[in-house]
Amino acid sequence: SPCLGLEKYSDDNIWLATQLTRVAESLMKDNPNAHALRARLAFMMGSVLLFVEPFQSVVEKLMDGYNSATIVGDVDNAMNCGLSYWGLMMFITSDLMEGQKELCNFVHRMFERKRIGFLHSAMSYFDGYTALIGNEDSCSINAGIEMKTNKQLKQIAEQTQNSFLMHQVTVNQMYIHCYYREYLSCASLAENYHIIQTAKRTLDFMVIFFLGISALNLARASKEDKWRTIGEGAMESMERLVDCSTWNFENKHILLQAELYYLDGRNKMAKLAYQASISSAGDHKFVQDQSLACELYGIFLVENEEAEGGLEQLQIAHDKYKQWGALKKATDVMNFMNMIKSASMSFGPSLF
C-alpha cells in the first residue's frame, strides 16, 4: 500500500517505496471506490513519487487527489492535496503569477472553511510568491483575511510546536534567501532546522540544495572549512537523488558541482558545469533553476575578469526571471548589473 511505501521511503529505500506505491496506484484504477481511495492516498503517493517521476507529473496526481476528494466530500484530504499542489507549484511552475493567483483562490477557500492550520501553511507559500513577484499590495486577497509573513508564521510554529508548519516556513524562507543571495541567513535557517526537526519531510531535498548553494558561496567568501564540508555533503546528497531521477535533480547537482569547482579554482571545469546545469534545467522545464544557474554563472564570469560575458549571462538571467514572473527578482538582477556597469566606469575598461 502507499502507507507501506511511505514507510519504506522513510527508511531511505526509495526504489522499494516507489514499486509499492505504483502497485497501489494500479490497484486503485478499477476499484469502485477509486475517488475515495485517491482522496486519502494521493498525498502519500505523491510524497514517494516525487523522488522518481518528473515533478510536473506528480503535481498533476496531487490535483487528481484534490478533485477526487472534492467529489466525495472529503474536505480534509482535499485541503491536504490542494496545499501540496499549490505549494509545490512554486518550485516548478513556469508562470509564477498564475501560480500565485491559484494559491490566492485556495487561501480564500481555506479561510471560508476556517481551516487555520492549512491557511497558515498556504500563507507561507504565498509569502514566497510575493517575495519573488513583488506585488504585496495587489494580490487580490480578501480584506478580511489577516495575511502573515513567514517571520510571523515561524513564531506561530515555535509557540505551537507545529513541526509541519515550521518545515514549510523554513523551506520558503531558505528559497527566498538563496535566490536573493542572502547566504548566511539561508545557511543559519538550515542549521536550526536540522537541530529541531526530527521527522523526514518531502521537501527536505530543497533544504539540501539551498544549503549547498549557500555553504559553497560562504566557503568562497570566508575560507572556512566548515562551509566547504557542508557544501560537499549537500552535493553528495543531491548526487544520490540524481540516481533516482535525472529529470528532477540533475541540474541542481551540476550547479552545486560548478560552485565547488569555482571554490577549488578549477575555473574551466566550473564553466562547463554552469553551462551543463543551465542546459539541463532548460531541457527539464525548470525555468527557475535555469534562471538561478544563469545568474550564478554570470557572477562567476564577472568575478573572474570576464565582465562582458558575465553581463550577458546576467541579462539572460534577468529575462528568464521576468519570463517566470519573478519581477522583483528580475529587478534585483538588473540593479546588480547596473552596479557592475558603474564600477566599470569608475575603474575603467580594464574591468572588461
BAKOLVO-157119 format. One record per residue (C-alpha): x, y, z; residue in one letter. Coordinates in pm, whole numbers, plus 50000, padded with zeros to 5 digits. Layout:
REM BAKOLVO-157119
XYZa;...
END
This chain:
REM BAKOLVO-157119
500005000050000s;501115036549975p;501315037050355c;503895009350343l;505565027150053g;505925058850259l;507315038650548e;509945023750317k;510765058550187y;511395069950543s;513945041850566d;515735055950257d;514605027150035n;513135049549768i;513025023249496w;511064998349705l;508745025849821a;508145035349457t;507294999949350q;504834995549636l;503225028949558t;502855020749189r;501234987449273v;498705005649492a;498165031449217e;497425003748969s;495014985849203l;493025017949255m;492225023148888k;489424997448862d;488265000049220n;484635011849260p;485845033949547n;488685048849342a;487805085149423h;487655078749797a;490915059249792l;492665085049575r;491495112649807a;493045095150106r;496255083449942l;497245109149678a;499345129649918f;501315099450042m;501755086149691m;502995119849570g;505465121749858s;507115090049729v;506815095049353l;508295129949382l;511725113549401f;511455092849084v;508905108648850e;509085143348694p;507805169348938f;505405181448672q;503615147848655s;503505144049034v;501675177049085v;499045165348838e;498475134549055k;498085157349355l;495465176949162m;493705143949077d;493655136749451g;492225171249520y;489485166249259n;488635131349388s;488445144149746a;486155172249633t;483885147449452i;483445125249759v;483225154450003g;486495146250183d;487335181750286v;490455174450492d;492175154650217n;491075179949956a;492815206750160m;495885184750208n;496235176549838c;495475212549741g;498075226749975l;500685202049846s;499805210149486y;499865247949509w;502865247649740g;504955225349515l;503935245749213m;506025274749343m;509145253649286f;508225241248939i;505715264448774t;506725282548457s;504235310348540d;504765323648891l;501935349048868m;499375323148763e;500545300649047g;500095328949295q;496625336249157k;495555299849203e;497045298949554l;495125330849633c;491855313049546n;492895283649764f;493625307150056v;490095320850027h;488595285850033r;490555276350345m;489565308750515f;485905302450438e;486165267250583r;488105280050886k;490985255950828r;493525276751018i;496375251551004g;496145248150626f;495655285750597l;498905293050782h;500795268250564s;499375284150248a;500365318650377m;503955306450399s;503975297450029y;502135329549946f;504845349650119d;507385332049897g;505465340749581y;505165377449672t;508845380049770a;509775369849415l;507005388149230i;506975419749442g;503195425649438n;502495425049812e;499885452649785d;497965439649483s;497375402549538c;493535402249543s;493465387449893i;490165393250071n;490485422750308a;489015401750586g;491995377950582i;494885388550800e;497865376650598m;501025367750788k;504665368350682t;506985338650717n;508595356151014k;505245357551191q;504405322051089l;507715309851229k;506755324451566q;503395306551548i;505135273651460a;507525277651754e;504785286852001q;502535257951894t;505405233351832q;503995227551485n;506805209351302s;504775207250979f;504375244950960l;508005250151068m;509135228350777h;507175248850524q;508275282050671v;511915270950669t;511835258650310v;510155290350187n;512485313350379q;515535294350253m;514155296449900y;513965334149914i;517285339050095h;519055317149841c;517565334649538y;518435368749681y;521985356949766r;521485361150142e;523585330650205y;524365333450575l;520675337550660s;519855307550442c;522525285450600a;521555296050952s;517955285850888l;519105251650768a;521295246451075e;518435254951311n;516045233551108y;518225202651141h;518535208251515i;514795209651581i;513415187851300q;513435150351351t;510845137251101a;511835134250737k;509835157950519r;509215155550146t;510795189150059l;513985182850255d;515795179649921f;515135216749868m;516725223950207v;519775204050093i;520015222949764f;519635257849911f;522045249550191l;524595236149942g;524505267549726i;524755289650035s;527535269750202a;529755268849893l;529375306349844n;530145312150213l;533185289450186a;534495310449898r;533885342950086a;535125332450430s;537625304350353k;536135285050648e;536425247150618d;533065243350792k;531205256850491w;533155235750243r;532285204250439t;528585213350445i;528625221750074g;530325189149981e;527825169850193g;524915186850016a;526415178449676m;526825141849773e;523215140349892s;522005155749568m;524135131249368e;522285102249533r;518985118049433l;520145120349071v;520295082349074d;516545082949147c;515585110048897s;517845126948645t;514895148448538w;514315164148880n;517765165949032f;520465166348763e;520565203948710n;520735210149085k;523585185749137h;525575200048847i;525085235548977l;526455225249316l;529375208949134q;530005241348945a;530125260849271e;532565235549417l;534805237549109y;534775275349148y;535705272249514l;538635249949418d;539835273849148g;539085248948870r;537555275848652n;537475257048321k;535555228548483m;533305253848660a;532395269848326k;531445236648175l;529385227248481a;527485260348488y;526675256148120q;525595219948171a;523325229848462s;521695257048253i;521135232347970s;519745205148199s;517335229048371a;516065240948031g;515675205647896d;513665195248202h;511495226548207k;512705242248533f;512855278948437v;513515289648797q;516545266848824d;517755278248483q;517435314648589s;519445308248906l;522155289348716a;522455317648461c;522755342848743e;525435323348929l;527325317248605y;527195354548531g;528555362648876i;531335336948828f;532355353348499l;532285388548644v;534385378048942e;536905361748709n;537565392148492e;535075383148221e;532615410648298a;531315414047943e;530355377247925g;529095379348282g;526775407948197l;525435388147903e;524625358948134q;523075381848392l;520905397148119q;519735362148027i;519015355248394a;517065387948419h;514995379048114d;514265343948239k;513255356448584y;510935380948413k;509545353348189q;508925332548501w;507045361648661g;509615369348933a;509595406548858l;511125417649188k;513935392649150k;514475404248790a;514835439848923t;517375427249177d;519485412748893v;519155444848690m;520335465448988n;523335442449024f;524125446748654m;523935484648688n;526325482848982m;528825463648769i;528485488548485k;529005517548727s;532125500748861a;533465496848507s;533045534248451m;534835541948778s;537735518148727f;537995519848352g;537695494648070p;540225471548239s;537285456448431l;536175441648099f;
END
